[in-house]
Amino acid sequence: MLVMRPAQMADLGEVQRLAADSPIGVTSLPDDVERLSDKIAASEASFAAEVSFNGEESYFFVLEDTETGKLAGCSAIVASAGYSEPFYSFRNETFVHASRELKIHNKIHVLSQCHDLTGNSLLTSFYVVPELVGSPWSELNSRGRLLFVASHPERFADSVVTEIVGYSDENGDSPFWDAIGRNFFDLNYAAAERLCGLKSRTFLAELMPHYPIYVPLLPDEAQEAMGQVHPRAQITFDILMREGFETDHYIDIFDGGPTLHARVSGIRSIAQSRVVPVKIGEMVKGVGRQYLVSNAQLQDYRAVMLELDYAPGKPVTLDLAAAEALGRSTGTGLTTLPANEERLTHRVGWAEKTFRGDAGRGDADYLFVLENDEGRVVGISAIAGAVGLREPWYNFRVGLTVSASQELNIYREIPTLFLANDLTGNSELCSLFLHADYRTGLNGRMLAKARLLFIAEFPHLFGNKIIAEMRGVSNDAGRSPFWESLGRHFFKMEFSQADYLTGVGNKAFIAELMPKFPLYSCFLSEDARNVIGKVHPDTEPALSMLKSEGFSYQGYVDIFDAGPAVECETTKIRAVRDSQSLVLAIGTPGDDATPFLIHNRKREECRITAAPARLAAGTLVVDPQTAKRLQLVVGDQVRAVPLSAARESK
């Protein structure tokens, strides 16, 4: 699979290979290691920067074959043309020369050097290997940038331009350059383009003519070359013209190639793109259409070309390979499980350290996985030892403001949101996710409740209260009415992006951008008010499960989607309170045996499972397969509790 992603410094050698084969005229892709290294470094800094308007940023993408690791193309976007040095073009215009006495009225075509396109965002550095020219992958390499603009409009201007490489012959000579530029530079076309790629463009101001150039005075070959496209740049030109870009107004000052321009709102891939929810499943082949698909992230941006059987308003089904390529499985709202390989690798390593006992409670992250008998990981859940001890933990506390006047006989209770750190120090249940194919039988309850049995065995590792933030309401497109009414005004980003940033540990922006004063809910939209303290329909089973364990909503909600935070004193959680220490016995539990949650009472070698079991004189009778899953033998100690309160009461 070919995947578009941000370039990294490790790509330098491959990028130089692409640059060496790019045509003369692509000055933004110089065959020079130092300049390419600077280009990648600037791009990495741009992707990492917190940006609210277009400035000096430049975003460099590569097209990677994930099977071989080789690069098959590259492209880039400069946020603002001319931000750090002048951006020159020739403007096509007409001068009128007239004589009433002689009855002469002539329109003369002239070229005027200008900076008109300064401040527009600029598409640059397009290259694909020859074997992919004309293929759908060329579209991905070019238009994938446009999906990035659609996902992060605050980083770019309202208009986009691009310079298309103009005509030059097989010897690398440009008739347009020979007629104009050579007279002022005393360099051939190839040398001038190479110089422009390696040095600042300020020399253009020093050497190029400042007065208009009368086109009729140029040789026929130069006039014919104006607006022509180099054969190797034709693919770029064709793709962008189909996107709604326009030409005719400006040309390149070196080779006369056309400069295309478009309003962002009129670019097809941006205007017609949609944010849609994702589910994991089997992708039906041969019945859909080709779509460009991106994950809308920043440093972890990915774009691919997929055949999808997509219907508006419905989730998009991705198979595991496509989801992995996009870094997507859990969906919007699960910020503690971000689609970020580096972050996840760090988290797994920290979990190992936590289980060894090498992490303090404020840093402890007990990360569990659900594994089937073939060793495949199909689910995940976690416990944070304590929230807010290393960085602030934010919630909204839903309180009341009373407006009353006895004289006027007015009494109003106005729900009010107070930004609070009240839940600091509590332990948190988090990162619950189960693969769709395994949401059957006991799997979901076991994955969620296994953590409670671990807490029962090691209560000294956790706080006096356990909390869980539940996913709030969002529609099928992943849009949260609470975020749209409140958060967007302060953060100027999509809900999914803010949600993701908190998941990868970037929470400082919350304190910087969230309002410090109480917020009257009456100023929110009706849709936003209606979802405060409500959960997403997919989260209702998890909420019901926690309520059955003794958790309750006490008026705290998530600051992004207003989902409820539920809480319970640790000793009052049913699975903690009612669990028992028993001796393991192996036998036949019986057909009517109650499903039990069973823990092997170990920390670093922790194993927890759910299976039918029977109590018998201080022992817990399980079948051989259950004992094997727990890595225990007859006579070992276990901690167990009936899997659900409903079962227990029967």
N, C-alpha and C positions, 0 to 999 in steps of 0.2 A: 504494500500500500504506500502511496505517496502522500506525505503529510506536510503542510505548510506550517512553519513555526518560526519564532524569533531566532536570529543567528546568535551563536555563542562563539567565544574566542577559540574553542576547540575546533570550530569549523574553518579556521583561517586557511589551512592548506587546501581544503576542498574549494573554498571560495576563490582562492587565487587561480585554481585550475579553471574555474568558470570564467574569471575575468580575462585570462589569457586568450580565451576563444571568443570573447565578445567583440562585436564589430567596432571599427573606428567610429567615433562619434558618441559612444556611451561613456562619457567622461566621468560619470558618477560611479563607474566600476573600473578603476585604474588597475593595471597589472603591476602593482607595487605593494609589497608586503607591508611596509610601514603605513601607507595610506589606508589599506584595507583593514589593518589592525586598528587604526584610529576610528575607522567607520564602524567596526563591530563594537568597540568600546563605547562610542557615543550612543549606539543603539541600545546596548545593555543598560546604560545609565538612563536613557529615555524611557524604556519600559519600566524601570524601577522607580522613576520619579512620580511624585504626586502632582498631577497637572490639572489645572482648571481652565486653561486657555492655551491656544496654540502659540508656541514660542520657538526656541532654537532646537527642539527635539527632532530626532530622525529615527525612524523605525525600519530596521533591515531584517528581511525575512529570507528564509531558505526553503527550498522544496526538497525534502529528504525521502529517499527510498528506505522505508523502515526495515526491509528485509536485508539489504546490503549495507545500510549506513551511508551510502554515497549520496551526494547532492546532485540533483538533476536540474536545478534552477535557482534563481534568486530574484528578489524585487524589493523595493523600498518606498517609503513615504517620508518626505521632509515636511514637518508641520507647517513651516512658514518659509516660503521662498524669499530670499533676500534678507533674512533676519540678521545674519552675521556678516554678510558682504553683498554688494549690489547684485541684483538679478536682472540681466539685460535681455532684451528681445528687440527684434525689428517689428515695428507696427506698420501693417499695410494701410495706407491711406491715399487719398486723392487730393491733389492741389488743382484748383481751377485757374487757368490762364485765359483771360478774355479781353477782347477789344471790340467795343461797340462800333467804333468807326470802321474797322475792317470786317465787322460781323463774324468775328472768330471767337469761339467758346470751346476751349480744350480742357479736358480732364486728364491730368498727368498722374500716373501711378508713381508714388514715392515710398521709400522706406525710411522711417524715422527711428533712431535708437531711443529706447524708452525703458522705464522701470514700472510700467503699468501693472505687471503681474506680481509685483512684490506683495507679500503678505498672504497670497494664496497658498494652499497646500500643494505639494509637488510630488507626483509619481515619478520615481527614478529607478535606475539600476535593474531594469527587466532583462532577464536572460534565461532561456531554457536550452538544454542540450538539443542538437539538431534532430534527433530521432523523436522528440516530443513536440516539435513544431506542428501546429495544426491539430493536435490532440486535445482531449478535454483537460489534460494536465496543464496545458498552456493557459487555459481559462482559469484554473485554480491558482496558478502562479501570479496571474495578473489581478483577478477579481477577488482573491482571498484578502488582498489589502483593503478592498472596498468594504468587505464585511467587518474588518477591524475598525474602519472609520464609522460604520453603522453602529458598532457596539460602544465606541468611545468618541462620540461627536464633540465632546468638550475639548478634545485634544487637537482639533483640526479647524481650519477656516471654513467659511460658508461656501467657498468655491475651490475647485481642484484643477490644476493644470498639469500638463506633461509635454516635454519636448521630444518629438519623434525624430529619429536619425534620418537626415536627408540623403539625397542621392550622391553617390560617389562611384566611380567606375572600378573595374577589376584591379586597376593599379593603385587604388586608394586616392585618386585625384577627384576633387570636387569642383565642378565648373563655377558654382556660386562663390566658393572661397577664392578661386583663382581670379575671379573678376573683381572682388571687393577686398577681402581680408589680406590677401598676399601683398597688395599694394601698400598696406600699412604695417604689416608684421614682418615681411620678408622671410616668411616661413611657409613650407608647404602645408597642406591641410592636415595630414597625419601628425606632423610635428606640433602644429598648433593645438589640435585636440588633446594630444598627449600632455602638452604643457598645461592646458586647462585642467586636466585631471589630476595633475600632481601639485599644482600651485594655486594660490588664491586667484580669483577672477578679477582682482582689482586692476591688473595690467590692461584689461579691456578698456577701462575708462581712460587710461593713459594713451592708448594707441588707436582705438577705433574712431572713425569720423563722428563728430558731434552734430553735423548739419545733415539735413535730409539728403538721401541719395535718389536721384532721378532714375527710375527703372529703365525707361527707354534708352538711356545711355549705356546700359550694360549689354554685353554680347548676347546673342540669341540663346546660346547654350545656358548661360546663367539665368536668363529669364525663364526658360523652360524648366530649369531645376527648382525654381521657387515653389514650395509646397509639395514637391515630390518626396516619396518615401523610399528609403533604402530597402531592397528586397528582404533583407534579414530583419527589418523592423516592421514589415507589413503585418505580421501576426499581431503585434502590439497595437498598431493602428486600427486594425479591423475589430479587435475585441473592444477597444474603448469607444469606437464609433457606434457599435451595437449597444453600448452602455448609455448612449445619449450625449457623448462629448461632441463638441463643435469645433470647426476649423475656420480658416480664411482670414482671421483678424491679425494673427501674429505668426512670425516665422523665426527660426533659429538664426543667430547672427553669424554662425560659422558656415553651415552647409545649406541654409535655406529650407530645412525640413519644417513641416508644419508644427505649430504649438497648439495642442488641443486644450479646451477648457470646458468646464461644466459646473453648474450649481450643484452642491451636494444633494439638495432635495430633488434634483432631476435625474440623478444617476440611478439606473435601473436596479442594480444589485443592492443599493442602499434603500431606495424608496420601496422596493417590493420585499425586502427581507422581513422576517417575522421571528419573534422569540417564541419558541414552542417547548412544551415539556417533553421529557425523554423517558422511555421505559426500555428495559432490556428484554430482548426476546429474539426470536428467529426472524431474520429479514427475508421477506419473500422476493425471490429473484424473477426477473423477466416481466414484471407487471407494473413497475413504477417508472419514474423519470429520473434523470440525473439532476441532483441538487448539490449546490455548494453548501456545506455545513460547517459551522464554526462553534467554538465553545465560549466565545465572548470574554475570555480572560485577558490578562495583560502579559506578564512575563511567561505565563504558561499558555499563551494563545496557541490554538491549533485550528487548522481548517483542512477539510478533506472534500473529496468528490465522492458522493454515494448515490446509488440507485435506491430511491425511497418510494414506497406506496403511501404517500402523504395526503391526508385530507384536512383542510382547514378546521381548526377547533379541536383536532384530535392529537394525542401525543404521537411523537415520532418513535418508531421502534428501531433500535440499534442492536446489532449482535455484539457479542463481547469484544470482538476484534475492533469494530468501529468505535465502541465506547471507550476502549483502552486507548485508541489513537487520539480520541478527543479528550481523554482524561475525565470521562463522565460515567457515572453509574448511580450515585446516590441522589442526585437531583437537588434543586434549589431548596435551601432550608436546613441542610445538614452541615453546618459550618465547622463542626469539630472533626469532620472527615473530609478535608479539602482535596480537590483533584490536583495535587501538587506532589510529584514524586519525591522531591528533595525533602519536603515537609513531612511526608508520610514515613520516609526512611528514618528521619530524625526521631519521629514519634515512636516508631517500633523500637529503635535503639534505647530510647528513654524508658519505654515500658519494661524492657529487659532489666534495666538498671533499677527500676522501681520494684519489681518483683524480687530482686536480689536484696532489697532493703537498703539500697545506696542513695535513696532520694528522700528528702524531707517531705513532710505532709503538704507543704505549699507547692512542691514541685512534682508530687507523686501522680503518675498517670497509669492506672491499671487497665491495660488494653487487652481485651479477650477476643478470641476468634472462635467461630463455630465451624467445626471441621467434620466432614462426613467420613465414613469408614474407608473411603479411598484416599483420604488425605487432602481432599480439596477444601479450601476455605470458602464457605458460602455465606458467612455472616460475621458481624463485628459488633461489639459493645464495649463500654468502658466506664470507669469510675475515676473522677478527678478527686484526689485526696482532700483538697481544699481550694475553693475558688477565691480569687481576689487577693491572695497574700503576696503575689509577685507583681501584679498589675491590676489596676482597678477593675472591678466587676460591676457592670451597670445593669439596672432594670428600671422600669417605670413602676412606681408604687401608685396604684389607683386609689386616690383619696377623694374627699369631698370639700368643696368650697360652698358655704352657705351664704346666700344673699337674702336678707330679710329686712322688712320694714313693718313694724307693728302699726304705725300710723296709716300706711297705705295698704295694709293687709296683704303684703307680698312675702312669700317664702319660697325660695328656689334652692334646690340642691344641685350643684353643678359638678359632675365627676371631673376630677382634675388629675393630671399626670405629673408626678414629682420624680425627677431623675434621682436615683438612689443607689447606694452601695450596701443596702441593708443585709443582703444575703452573703456578704463576704465571710469567709471562714467555714462555710458549710461544705460538705462533700457533695459532688454532683454526679448523677447518672447521665451519661452522654454517649454520643456516637453510635446510636443503635441503628443498624441496617442489616437487612436480610435479603438475600437474592430472591427475586420474584419466583424462581422455580422451586424454592424451598419453603414457601409460605404456606405450609400444610402441616397437619398433625400437631405435634407438641413443639415443633421447632421454634416458633415465634415466642411462646411463653417461656420456653427454656432459655433462649438467648437473652431475653429481658430480665428474667428473675434469677438467673445464675449469679449475677452480681450481688444480689441481696444475700445469698447464702455465703458468699465470700465475705461480705461485711459481717455476717453473724459469727463467722469463725475468727475474724481478726478485727473486732470492734475498736481496738486501741489505735488502729491505723486511720480511723475516720472521725469526722466531726459528730457532734451531738444531734445534728439534724442533716438529713439527706434531701437534696432538691433535684428537680428535673425540669428543664426548660422544654416545653412542648412546641412543636412546629405550628406556627400560626396559619391563618387562612390566606391562600393565594389562589388565583384562577388557573385554568389549564395552560395558560401562557407563562405561568410563573410570576405574575404580577400581584403584588400585595396591596390591597386598598389602603391599609394603614400607612405603608411606606409612601404610596403615591400622595397621600394627603398630608403627611408630616415629614418623614425623613428626606424625601427628594428635595424639599426646599432648603435643607441645610447641608446636604451632602453632594448634590448635583451629580449623582451617579445612579445606575440601575440598582434595584434591590439585590439582584444576584451578585453584583460586584461587591457591594458593601458586606453582604453575607459571607462572601468568599474571603475578603480581607480579614475579617475577624477570625475565620477558620485557620488562616495561615499565620496567626499571631500578631497581625498588625492592628492593634486596638487603640493606639495613641490617637488616631484621628477622631475617635468617638468623643474624647474629652475636648479636643480642639474645636469640633464642629457642632456638637449637640447643644441645644439651648440650655442654659443654666437655670432658667427660671421656670416655675410651674406653668403647665400648658392646660388651658381650659378646653376640655373635649368638645364643647359646643362650637368651637371654631373649626373642627375637623368635619370632613364630609360625613354624610349619614352612613355610607358604606364603611368608612373607617371606624366610626363609633360602634357600629354593629358587630365588628370582629374583635373588639378589645376583650381579651380573656377567652377567645374561642380558638379551637384547634382546627387544623386542616382535616378534611374528611378521612384521609389516609391515616391520620394520627389518632383517630377516635378509639380504635382498639387498644392502642398503647396507653391512652389516658384511662380507659376503663380498667385495664389491668392494674395500673398504679393505684387507682382509687380502691380497688379490691384489697390492695395491700396496706391501705391506711393513709395514702397520700391525699392531700386536699389543696385546693386553690385558696391562697390567703391574700390575694389582691396585688400580686406582682406579675408584670408582663414583660415580654421581650421588647427591647427598644426599637427593633426593626419591623417585626410583623405583628406585635401585640399578642403573640401566643402566650398562654398562661405558664407561670412557673409554679409547679406543685411541690409540696414539701411534707415531710413527716419526721417526727423525732425518731432517731435511730432505733431505740429500744421498743418503739411501738409499731414498727413495721412487722406485719404478720409473719413473713418468712424468717425474720430475725427472732421475733418473740417466740415463735412456736417450733423452731428447729430443735432437733435433738442430736446428741452424740450417741451413736450406736455402733454395735459390732457387726461387721459384714458377714453374712452367710450366703452360700450359693445353693440354689435349689430351684424349685418351681414356684413362682409367686402366686400362680392361679389365674384363671380366666377373668375373674372380677377384681383383680388386684388394682389398687389405687396408683395412679402415676405419682411418683415421688421425684423431687429434685434432690440429687445426691452429690456430695462434695467429698473428695478424698482427704480433706483437712490439711492439704499441703499448700505452700505458698508459691515457691518458685516452680515446682512441678505440679501446679494446680490442675486438676481435672474435675469437671462438673458435667453431669449428664442428667437426663430425665428418662425415667423408665418405670414400668410397673414394678411394684415391690410390696412386700408384706412384712408387718411388724410381728415379731414372735419372741417374747421373753427377752427383751433387751437387744435383740438382733434385728437386722434388716435383711430379709431374704430377697435376693436378686438372681437373675439368670446369669449364666457364664459370660455372655456377650457384654452385659452391663459391667461386670467385674473387670473384664478385659479393657473396656473403654476407660475405666477409672484407674487402670494400672495397679489394681489391688488384688490381694488373695484373701482367702478365708481367715477370719480373725482380725483383720485390719480395722482400724477405726474409720467411721464415716460420719458426716453430719448430713441430716436429711430432714425434709419437710414435705408434706403433701404439695403437689405442684400448684394447686389452686384452692382458695378458701371454699369455693362451691363444692368441690369434691370432698374436702375434709368434713363438711357439715353433714354429709349424707350418711 
